[in-house]
């Protein structure tokens, strides 16, 4: 049996949320799996609405994933400004190529992959421009 904490959010301002534990409940793996399916189908409904040019649906997807994607991008770039740029570029690419989304995988998987690629491209551009001194390779001679 897997334990899970259900959270509720208290809004501190427009840009900050505070997570407060609501209650402790125990969730079986079957219930956890059904919750993932519900979230994935909800994402798919929002993707379909976004394909029909519903800006509110895409805004909901952005709000749902922006913090998670920022954490992922920051783990790659190690710079908050570069991470924010990478996430913004990822959402822009996602919106531009939404028609190409194949529903064989989950939307979140596709979005995370785009974010990782944008983060890596950010690092490559900086490396070629000579902006990232910590990426130098140090070769040690054997004595």
PyMOL commands that set and color helices and strands:
alter all, ss='L'
color gray80, all
select helices_A, chain A and resi 29-51+55-77+80-96+98-100+107-129+133-135
alter helices_A, ss='H'
color red, helices_A
select strands_A, chain A and resi 2-11+17-27
alter strands_A, ss='S'
color yellow, strands_A
deselect
rebuild
show_as cartoon
